[in-house]
């Protein structure tokens, strides 16, 4: 393991040093493409991801760009649909001539477009889990922690802080949600818990009471809810309307989505939080320092808007810029190889340990369990 830590501060300083190249090359932008669900069920997170990417690009460009080039972002809305993502990727590769991708959180769309990216030898840093095929993974890197970390954070709370022994799992059909579901099914027994029901829902479902009642009747007193969007509030309202003695623990999401849920369920509602979402409550550390570097321009532009997904977008750009700077090239294969060498890279969520055998990056669980009390986000101790 490398005995040093990359940070965005060092990267930005390096960007200035790398900017002293020929005037002709400095005129050519380094094009970053993004397929994102700016509409549809993933809109909340993917809009934040895009905005975080834009803030990071502005910071890198203000420091002189990378290898004498300014970064330029090309964004296509995939409407949170896999086939739309394929169309978006194809357009960006053929018409826009993008050289690297920093794409959003629609895993199925990134999977579907992966063959195009591989053929074009274009690396992508994602806000989603990695594709399943090894030849596709070769060109893909992700800023998200392993899906099981979200599950383990919740299972640990149930084990250590409650008397609950039976739980239910409610999930959407996305690849990321299925990865979490599989982790819950595999690991629940290690925490002394029994899963008495696993139910799936559609992202546009307006009522989840049938699935919830079924799990409650089987003895579940904690609901592990996995998935994004308005269904979290739907589930909360169903639990309240049915007057069930059940707590709900949900996945990472924008805090704005959680506030009305907390109003419905009160102290029966918990959620997984990233360090940036509870910045004021974490101790001084290199992680907090890095989050602060991102939050300064983020808050200047977006005030108190949730920083989680945007912070990961920031990380994606900083990883790309560091790799291009290290490679002294924006050629796809060279940047890909350099991304594999981004070991001990401090991001806003955790430390990335990229390697030839690990494109997941974050290998230690950085996530926390939180709740909202009196309108304030609090870490559950």
N, C-alpha and C positions, 0 to 999 in steps of 0.2 A: 504494500500500500504506500502511496506517495506520502512523504513526510512534510507536505505543505498544503495550504488551503487556498484554493481559488476563491476570490470574492468579486462582486461586481465592481467594488471600488478599484481593485487592482486591474480588473478588466478595462474599466473606463480610462484609467491612466495609460494602459497599454494601447488602447484604441488611438489615443492621441499620437503615441510614438509610431504606430503603424501607418498613420495617415500621410506620412511624408513620402508618397510615391509619385509617379509621373502624373502630370496634369491630365493626360488623355485617359488614364485608367481611373483617375479620381472622378471623372465625369460619368462613369458607368455605375449605375446603382446595383447593389446586391439585393435581388428581389426575393422577398419572403412571401410565400403563398399561404393562404389560410382558407380551409373549408370549415365553415362553422354554422351551427344551427341558430341563426339569428332570429328565426321564427320557428314555431313548433315547440315541442315539449322541452327542448334543451336551451331555449332562448335565454333564460335567466343566467345560466352559467356561461354559455358561449359568448354572450354579449360582454360579460365581465372579462372573460379570457381575452377577447379581442381588444378591449380597452386597456387591459394590462400590457398586452403586446405593444400597443401603440405608445403607451407611456415609456416602455423600455426602449423602443426604437428611437423615440425623441431624445432620451438620455444618452444613448450610444452615439447618435448623430451629433448631438451637442458637444460630445467629447472628440469629434473628428471622424466618426465612422469606424469601419474595420478594413484594414488593408487598403486604405486609400479610397474606400467606397462608402457612400451613404447607404443606409438600409432603406428599402422601399417595400411597403406592404401592399399586397394584392389580396382582397377579401372576396369570397363568394359565399352566399347564403345557401346552405344545403337543405334548409327548411326542416332540419332534424330527420331527414329521410335518406337511407343508404343509396338509393339510385340517384337522387339529386346530388349526393356527394361525389359519385363517380363522374357525373357530368361536370361538376365544378372542378375536380382535379384535372380532368381531360382538357378543359378549357384553359386552366392556368398553365399547364405544361405546354400545350401547343400554341396558344395565342399570346399568353402573357410572358412565356419563357421564364417562369420562376425557377430559382436555383436551389431552394430549400423550402420546407414546409414547417409552419408552426400551427398545426390544425387543432380544432376544438374537440369537444368531449363526446361527440357522437361516434362511439366505438364501431358500430356496425358499418357506418359510412367509411371510416378510415380502413376497416378491414376490406370492404368491397373495392376500394380504390387502390389498395396496396399493390396489386400486380402492375398497374400503370406506373406507379412510383418506382418499383423495382426495375422495370424495363428502362425507365428514364435515368436510372442510377442517381436518384434525388433523395437525399436524406430527409426524414421528417421527425420533428420533435412534437409530441402529442399531449393533449389533455384527455387521454383515454388509455385504456389498457392496450397492450401490444397485440398485433395480429397473431394468429395461431400458428401459421406456417413458418418454419425456420428461415426459409429464403426471404420471406417478407419481414421477419423480425430483424434481419441483417441491416435493413435500411430504416428501421423505426426505433425511436427512443421515447421515453415518457417521463413526464414530470410528476405523475401521481404516485403516491405510496402504493404498496401492494394492497389489493382489495381486501385481503384477510385482515389487515391492520384495522380497518373500519369495524369489522366484525369483532375482533378480539377486544377492542376498546369497550364495546358494549357488553360482551359476555363477561368480561372481568368485573364490570360494575355490578351486574346482576349477581354474580357469584359472591362478591365481597361485601356488598352493601344492602342486599335484600335477602329475604327468606324464600324467594321464588325458585322453583325447581323445574317448572314446565313453561316452555316458551313457544311462540308461533313465529313463522317467517312469512312476510308478505312482500312480494317483489314484482317488479316490472320485467318485461322480456328482454331487456337490453343485455348485451354481453357482459358489461360491467356488473350489473345486478346479478346475473347468473353466476358470475365468479364469486361474488359475496355470498350468495345462497349456498354454493358448493362449500365454501369455507365454513359457513355456519354448520352445515350438516356434518362436516368432517370433524370440527373442533368442539362442538357443544358438550359432548361427553367429557372432554378434558377439563371442563369447568363445572362438572357435576350437574349439568343441565340436560333436560330431555326436550327435544323438539317434537311436539305433539301435532303439528300441522304445518304444511308448507303450501301457500296459496299464491297464485299469480294473478295479476290484474293488467289491464290495458292502460296506457298512459292517459287516455281520454275518458276513463271510467268516472262517472259522476256519483257512484255509490259503491262502497266496499263493505257494507254491513253484512252481507251473506258470508263472505270469506272470514271476516273478523268474528262473527258469531260462531261459526263452525270451529274455529280454533279455541275460542273461549269455552265452548261446550266440552272440548276435549281436555280442558284443564289449564290452558295457557293463561298466565297472568302477566306476561310481558310480551309485547309485540315488537319484533325486530322488523322495522319497515325499511325496505331497500328500494330506492328510486327517487327520481327528481320530480319537481313540479308541484302542481296543485293537488295531487292525490294525497300529499301529506296532510293538508288541511282537511280533505275529505275524510281520511281515516280518523283524524282527531274528532271531527264532528260526529262520526258514526259511533265512536267509543262513548262520547258524551251523551248522545241521544239514547243509546242503549243502556246507559247507566252501568257500565261495566267496571269492575274493580280490576283495572288493567293499566299498566304503564306502557308508554310507547317510546322506543329508542330508534332514532332515525339516522340516515346517512348524512354525509357532508352535503351542505346546501347553502345557498345564499341566506344570510341572517334575515333578510326581508321576508323570505318565505316562511321562516320560523316564528316571527313575531305574532301573527294571528293564531298560529297553532298553540303557542304558549298561553294566549288569552283563553283558548278553549279548554285546554287540559291542565293548565297550571303546573303544580308540582308532580304531575304524572307524565311530564314530557321531558325528554332528554335527547341530545343530539351530539354527534361526533363533530368536533371542531378542529380546525387547523391552527397552528400557533399564531398566524397573522390575525385570526378572528378574535383572539384573546391576548393581543399584544401587551396591553397594559397590565396583565396579570402574570406574565412570564418573567422569570428572573433574567438579570443581565447575562449575556452570553454572545458568542459570535452569531448565533441564530437571531437573537433580538436585534443585534447591530445590522444584520443584513435586511431584516424586515424593515427596520427604520429607514434604510437607504431607499427602499421601494416606497414606503408610506409617505415620505416627504413629497415627492412629485404627485403621488396618487391622491393624497388628501388635498393638495393645492388645487387639483382639478376636480375631484369628485367628493370632497368633504368627508362625511362619515359613511359613505357607501361601503358595503361589504368588500373586503380586500382579498378573500381567499382565492377565488379562481383567477383574479387579475394578477395576484402574486405568482401564481404558477405560470401565467403568460409571461410575466417579467422573467422568471427563471428560464423559460424556453428561449427567449431572445438572448439572454446572457450566456446560456450554454452554446447557442449557435455562434454568437459573436466571439466567444472565447475559442471555440474550435476553429473558426475561420482565421482568427488571429494567430493561433498556434500553427495552423497549417500554412499560413501565409498564402492562402489560396481560397477561392470560393468555388472551386471545382467540386462537384458532388462527391466523388470517391474520396478525395482528400479530406473534405470536411467530415464525411462519415467516419473515416479512420480516426480523425482527431477527436470526434465526439466520444469514441470508445476509450479515449485516454483521459477523459474528464473525471478523474478520481479525486475524492476529497473536495468537491466543489460545493461551497456553502450557498444554499438557496434560501428562499423565504419559507419553505416548508420543512426542509431538513438538509442533510448533507448527501450529495449525489456521489455514488461510487460506480461510475460507468466503467465497463470493461468489455472485452470481446465476448464474454459469456454472460454479461449482465447489462441489459439495456433498460432495466427497470429503474436503476439509479438509487432511489432511497431504500436502504436495506434495514433500517431500524425504525420502529414505530414512533413517529413524532406526534401522533394525534392525541387529543384530549377529549374528555366527555364534558359537555357543558349544558347549562340550562339558562332560562331567562327569568329573572326574578325582579319584580318592580321595574320592568322595562330594560334592565341591565343584563348583559351577557356575563355569566359567571362560570368559572371552572368548577366542576364537581370534585371536591377533595376526597 
